[in-house]
Amino acid sequence: MSKIYNAAIVGFGGQGHWHSFLLNKSDRINCIGAYDIRAERNEVAANEYNLHVYNDYEDMLNDEKVDIIIVATPNDVHHDLVVDALKAGKNVICEKPVAMNSIELEDMIKTAKECGKMLMVNQNRRWDEDFLIMKEIYQSADLGPVHRIERRVHGAHGIPGDWRQYPEYGGGMMLDWGVHLLDQMLQMIPEKLKKVYCTLSYVTNERCDDGITVISTFESGLVYVVEVGTSNFIPLPSWYMLGRDGTAIIRGWGAQDGEIVKSTGPDGEVVPVLTANGITKTMAPRRDDTIEHKPLPTVDKCYGVFYKNVADVLDGTAEQAISNESVLRVMRLMEAAFKSAKLNEAVDFE
């Protein structure tokens, strides 16, 4: 019979709620307690989620029933909370970004090894359906050699009115959404990343980046654009992948609104199109008889894989699905992007 592990959550805001909700569906990990510095959140944990509320973080660490600490606080305190939990003999799941910089993360990884405990970062968007679909298309070579991928998330409300507006707490869109999209990129493309060029926007917030554009060039010449915007009243497609033989697109959050358009053979005669001041063959679309429209592939939806993997790692029967080395690579990439934005030039990465 598989062992059941007990988890407690420090920080019971939005992500703390989400962890508690998902763990209610897990058959390997029980969520038994929570603690937040805000009293009203502790009341929610106790009254709505039926969790034991600890007097303070030290009280949580001293609970021998707790096997796993889930850190779901603002980013600036991740390092100290994780290190304290590891030294107290707890395994740790930490929300992204796991730290404020790579130096903090290296210390956290070192502490986990010294204590013989698991540290796993919740890079949960590795299991997003849209990402898995586009990864499948890329790996299948269905579009022929891929030369450009564009990945975007667009909103129109600026930065949320909480700690995400303040750089000292680890706010900004690079650490909030860039960490996810850059992680997806590195999981999809198995090549060395040679050059990184980044721009940051401050449209709604003068202190914190409310938008990012990161252009990464890989060893093969593949260009991958990651864009996060919070002042986009008309969003661009979430995914746009260009290959020699076709194009794939996902327009929104889900996988329902998307397609693949592929060449079926020689282009043949180009039919010019009429523009406002003349005709053009160069920008004419392909004729219908030279292309096919295909639905997106289907993939397994596997959000529960994360918690199952955590339990299997603690059993000693599996490796971490999210390695700390892969997380460190993403952290260093974000640092390279910040450096590029500051210098206003492309920088070397690997």
N, C-alpha and C positions, 0 to 999 in steps of 0.2 A: 504493500500500500504506500502511495506517495505521501511524503511529509507535507503538512500544511504549515505555511509560514504566516506570521503576524506582522503587519505593517502599521506604522503610525506616521501621521503627516504633520510636518511643521510648516505653517503658512496655509491658512484655510481660506484663501481668496478663490478666484476663478479656477485656477489649475488644481488647487486642493480639492475643490468640489468635484472636478472632473476625475481626478484619481479615485476619489471615494466612490463615485458613480460606477466607474469601470471595474473597480475591484469587487463591487457587489456581484459582478458577473463572473468573477474568477473562481475556479474551484481549487486553486492552489495557494492563494494569498488572501488572508482576511485582513480587512482594515479595522483595527480595534480602537484607535485613538487619534487625537489631534491636539494641536496647540497653536494659537495665534496670539500676537501681542495685542490684538484688538478684541475687546470683550464681546462685542456683538457677533463676531465671527465664531467665537467659542460657543456662544449660545446656539448658533445655527448648527454647528457640528454636533452638539449634544441633543438638541430638540428635533432637528430635521433628519439627521443621519444616524442618530442613536450611538454616537461615539463617546468613549471616555475622554474627558477633557483634562489635560495635565495642568498642574499649577504653573509650570514653566518648562523651558527646554531641558534643563538638567533633570527634572522629574521624569520626563519622557526617556532620556538616556539611561536613567537608573531602573527602568522597568524591564525586568528580566524576561517578561513575556514577549517583548518586541524584538523581532529578528531583523526588520528592515525599517530604516528611516527614509521617508520620502520628503525631500527638500523642495518646497513649492513657494518660496519667498521671493521678494525682489532680488535682482541679480547680485547686488553689491555685497550681500551677506552669505552667498553660497559657500565661498571658500571656508570661512570659519565654522559654519554649521556642519559642513561635510567633514572637515578634519576632526572636529570634536566628536562627531558620531562614530567615525572610524576608530578613533582612539578609545572610545567607550565600548568597542567590540561589536558595533552594529554594521550591517551591510547597508549600502546607501543607493537609492535612486535619486538623481538630482535633475531638476528641470533645466532646460536649455535657456540661455547659454550657461554652461556649467560654471563659468568663472568670468571675471572681468578681463583677463588676459592670459596668455600662454604660461607665464611664470606661475600664476596662481594654480593653473591646471596641472602643471608639472609637479607642483608640491602635493596636490591632492592625489595624483596617481602614485607618487612615491609613498605617501602615507598609507594608501590602500595596500600596496605591496608589502610594506613593513608590518602592517597589522594583519595581513592575511585575510582581508575582507574584500567583498565585491563593491566596486564603484561603477554604476551604470548610469549613463546620461539618457534622458528620455527624448531622443531625437525621433519623435513619434511620426513625423511626416515621411519617414522612409516607407511607411505602409499606406500612404495616400493612394487611392485608386487611380487618380489621374497620373501621378508620377509613375506608378507601376506599369500603366498602359504605355506611356511614352518610352519608358525604359525597355519594354518589350519590343516596341517598334524599332528603336535604335539597335538593339541586339539582333533583331531578325534580319537586318540589312534589307528590309522590304523596299525602302526608298532608294536603294543604292548607297554609295558613299555619302554620309551626312556631312555637310560643311557648315551648317549654322543651326543653332537651337536658341530660341528665345523663351524665357520663363518669367512670367509676371504675376504679381498680385497687386491689385489696384483698389483703393477705397477712396472715399470723398469726405471724411470727417476729421482729417488731421490726426495727430497722435491722441490716443485716449487720455482723458483728464485725470491721470493718476501718476505714479512714480515713473512711468515710461517717458514722461516729459523732461526728466532730469538726468543729465549725463552722470552725475555722481552716484545715482542708484542703478546705473547700467541701462538707462533708457535709450531710445532711438531705434530706428527701423533696421539698422544693420544687425543689432543684437536681438531684435524682436523677430523679424521675418527673414533678414538676410541669412542668419544662421541656419534656417531651414532650407532655403533655396540653394545656398552654396553647398550644403551637405548633400542634397539631392544630386546636384551636379557632379560632385566627386564620387558619389555612389554609382552614377550612370556611366561616366567616362573613364575607362581604365587606362588612361594615358598620363604622362607627365604634363603638368600645367606650367607653361613657360612664361607667359606675360599676363599681368593683371592691370587693368586701368579702371579707375573708379571716380565717379562724381557723386556728391551728396547734395541734397536740397534742404533748404530751411524756409519753406514757404509759409508755414503756420507756426513755426517755433524757431526762435533765433538761437537757442542753446543746444538743441538736439536735432539730429538728422531726421527729417520726416519723410525722406525719400532717398533711395540709392539706385545707382546704375553701375553694375560691375560687368565689365567686358573681359572675359578670360579667353586666352588663346592657347590651345593645346599643341603638343608636339607635331601632330599631323596637319596642323593648320586649321582645325575645327575651331570656330568661334562660338562661344556660349555666352549669351547675354542674360543677366539676372537683373530684374527691375522691380523695385518696391515703391509704390506711390500712394500717398494719402490725400491727394488733391485732384483725383482723376474722376470727374463727373461722368465721363464716358470711358469705361475701361477697355483696354486693348485685350486681345486674346490671352488666356492664361498660358497656353503652350503653342508654339509655332516651330515646327521642325522642317528644315529644308534639306532634301537629298538630291542627288543627280537625277533620279528617276521619279521623284514625286514629293509631295508635301503632306504633312500631318498637322492637324489643328485641334485644339480643345479651347472653346471660347469662354466657358465659365468655370465655376468651382467643381462641378461634377464631370462625369465622363459622358453624359447624355448628349451634349451639344458639341459634337466633333465628328471628324471624318478624315479619311485618307484619300487623296487624289493622286493617281499614278499614271504614268505613261504606259500605253499598250503597244507602242511601236514607233516607227519613224514619224517625225513631226509632219512631213509632207508640206503642201502649200500653205503658207501663212496668209490668213485672211485679214487685211488691215482693218483697224477700227477708226471711226471718225471721232475726233476730239473737237473742242471748241474752235480751234484755229488750224485745223488740218488733220491729215490722217497719219497713223503710225503703224508700221509692221513690228517694230521692236517691242512695243508694249502690248501687242495683241495677245489675247488668251489662246490656249490650245483649243483646237477644234474638238467637238464632242466625240468624234469617231476615233480620236487618238488618245483618249484618256478613259479611265474608269474611276468611279466613286466607290470606295470601300468603307464599311463600318470599322470603327476602332476594335481592336481585339479585346476580349474579355479577360479579366484577371481575378484571382481569388481575393476576396476582401478579408484581411487577416489582422485586424487591430488587436485581437486578443493574443497575438503571437508574442508581444513584448513581455507581458506578465508571465506567460508560460515559460519563456526563455529565462526570465529572472529565477523562477523556481528551479528550472533544470540546471542552471549555473550553480545555484546553492546546493543542489543534489550532487553536483560533481559529474553530471552526465552530458554537459554541453558547454561550448564556448559562448562568450558574450556575443549576442547578435549585433550589438553596438560596441565596438571595441574602443577603448580609451585612446588608442593611437589614431583612429579615424577622427575622433572628436578633436584631438589636438591638431590634426591637419587642418580642420575647418577653422579652428581658432587662429592659427597662424595665417590662414588665407584672409580672414577678416582683418587681421592686423596689417597685412600687405595692402588690402584695399584701402584702409584708413591712411596708410602711408602714401599711396598713390594719389588720393584725394588732396592730401596736404601739399604734395609736391606738384600736383597737376600734371603728372606724367605717368606713363606705364612703368611698372616695376617688375623685376624678375621674381619668380616664385620658387621654382624647383630646378 
